[in-house]
Amino acid sequence: MAATYDAIVVGGGHNGLVAAAYLARSGARTVVLEGRHKTGGAATTEAPWPDAPEFSVTRLSYVMSLMPPTIINELDLPRHGYRIYPMGPYYQAFPEGGSIKLYADDAKRNHDEVSKWSKKDADAMPKWDAWLEGLAEVLGPLLLTVPPAIGSRKPRDLADTLRLAWRHRGLDVRTIADVTRLMTMSIADLLDDWFESSQVKGALAVNGVIGTWAGPYEPGTAYVMAHHSIGDVGDGHLGNWGFQEGGMGAVSGAIERAARSHGAEIRTGARVARVLVDGGRVTGVVLDNGDEIRAKVIVSTVHPKIAFLEHVGKENLPDDFVGDIEHWKSRSGVVKINLALAELPDFTADPGSNLQEHHTGSVEMAPTMEYIERAFQEAREGRPATLPFSDGVIPTAFDKTLSPEGTHIMSLFTQWVPDDWNEEPHTAELEAYTDRMIDCYNELAPNFKASILHRDIVGPYEMEHDYGLVGGNIFHGELSLEQLFHMRPAPGYADYRTPVDGLYYGSSATHAGGGVCGIPGWQAARAAIADKKAARRTGQVRRIIRRS
Ligand SMILES: Cc1cc2nc3c(=O)[nH]c(=O)nc-3n(C[C@H](O)[C@H](O)[C@H](O)COP(=O)(O)OP(=O)(O)OC[C@H]3O[C@@H](n4cnc5c(N)ncnc54)[C@H](O)[C@@H]3O)c2cc1C
């Protein structure tokens, strides 16, 4: 006999866990089916060195920002272990000498720092911050908006589109122009309009290319910068970026505990092979061991190519939709490098291996825009970057749970390797790439190389084959313009519903994803719960009509 639930969640990444928590909270008997041996997906803390189990790394994602207070509060996440240490400043030391620090909330110190490189840029900085804040006020709430099916003539879709337009009736010509610029420009062109010094532009360009298969001169990278810079998604002020105590796996752990507290069941080692569809409706899933589990509601949170092309099957989907998912772009050329350090980097520009402010934020290797662009161009030509760029962090500056007293963990989010490195492990080349990355930091902090106790390298092949991140893209799909808002994951299906009745979709490949924000899982569960309530109301009306 197949086990039966009210709802099945496919994938136990943080979005799957959020969806499960909300479904269970609504009273649905819910089970999460996770293929790996543990939950968390890309939000995971692991001990990658068998001979040094005392070190834990936040193996893929590494910092929190966009989780809305609604989810944090409704799921009571702090009670379940959600604890964030706000990050320190952005820090870049330069090979030619000197350094820059940029603070999220200290205009005076930013002015002093930027003045070291350009007085004009220092004066422009507060205007830039205000400009970005103005745009965040427009874009932030949009992250919590269910995108309407723009172009659809169905009355409900037309009403949704009009409601969205009405909500934005206050925008003026200037703001619309600014949003248009942000959505269409390259981060390089945008920064050229504002700043002159290469050090400042390099510093501000990083957010435009994180996780992106595009260099800073590609149109659309200005939006990527905004996606990573919005600190408030419209339902309260969010802090800056921050480190979860215990690494990102502890975020997943907190959500998992919340889901369990509402009665959700969570099964690991339960890989889904097929979603069962009968007459255009889901009826359950089959696991790869042949077990069948039945439910009338399924929320899938795995990569769209797995969710639709493998699990549902083209035969159960409209041709247009199949085409859209087949064309879904999912490249990024990211390599995550996790290091255990015997001591903190001692930067020539800011000497000392004792804990200092510049160790507490992002410790970057992105000295100029040209440096970042060169790394991308090499990867686009099919070679790993000679000098990769890196968004580094040292979470143990705050979090003492990850490594023994006196030692540290450093996490390097690096780019780029060629976009087809998801097809082969490229082990030896990744080792050489990591050596080069370490040499780059060593040039700025000469104790760096010698301080490394252990290293762990996760390239695109492992991301795809072990974590289900098809193509190695960190967000289940690129944040390119044609894959945003009403197009994410496909036109007509950006409302977390799918062409199959009873099947909802809430991975990072939907609007507001990617990132560890939980919004896709929350929205998919809300859509399922709303549809169930609507069906119950319709059933009641039908019964009343039949009785009368
Ligand atoms: C290297 C890297 C760095 C990143 N850095 C950050 C960061 O610092 N901050 C940030 O906010 N975001 C970051 N991200 C992005 C963020 O981690 C992801 O967008 C997010 O975690 C995805 O969550 P998800 O639940 O949608 O999907 P996932 O986390 O991918 O979860 C999907 C789950 O489904 C499981 N699965 C797959 N196939 C099956 C199947 N057939 N049956 C059952 N289960 C299956 C997978 O094992 C996985 O656990 C990073 C990502 C990467 C890879």
The ligand as an ORCA input file, in Angstrom:
! r2SCAN-3c Opt
* xyz 0 1
  C      28.395     28.187     -4.061
  C      27.105     28.879     -3.705
  C      27.139     30.035     -2.950
  C      25.958     30.708     -2.652
  N      26.003     31.786     -1.814
  C      24.866     32.323     -1.358
  C      24.880     33.274     -0.298
  O      25.921     33.551      0.275
  N      23.701     33.804      0.098
  C      22.514     33.449     -0.473
  O      21.471     33.971     -0.066
  N      22.470     32.529     -1.463
  C      23.610     31.938     -1.891
  N      23.577     30.945     -2.834
  C      22.306     30.603     -3.442
  C      21.422     29.805     -2.523
  O      22.194     28.925     -1.753
  C      20.389     29.022     -3.322
  O      19.677     29.923     -4.166
  C      19.384     28.351     -2.403
  O      20.021     27.707     -1.319
  C      18.560     27.345     -3.170
  O      17.571     26.830     -2.307
  P      16.433     25.874     -2.852
  O      15.750     25.323     -1.661
  O      15.620     26.592     -3.862
  O      17.196     24.735     -3.639
  P      18.340     23.734     -3.150
  O      19.055     24.274     -1.986
  O      19.108     23.382     -4.368
  O      17.505     22.486     -2.654
  C      16.956     21.540     -3.526
  C      17.054     20.200     -2.841
  O      16.453     19.214     -3.671
  C      17.203     18.027     -3.567
  N      16.905     17.200     -4.729
  C      17.340     17.341     -6.003
  N      16.810     16.388     -6.779
  C      16.013     15.648     -5.981
  C      15.173     14.506     -6.215
  N      15.076     13.940     -7.413
  N      14.482     13.993     -5.165
  C      14.562     14.549     -3.929
  N      15.359     15.599     -3.665
  C      16.063     16.148     -4.683
  C      18.630     18.500     -3.485
  O      19.461     17.499     -2.920
  C      18.484     19.730     -2.597
  O      18.633     19.415     -1.229
  C      24.726     30.216     -3.114
  C      24.692     29.023     -3.835
  C      25.870     28.345     -4.122
  C      25.816     27.058     -4.886
*
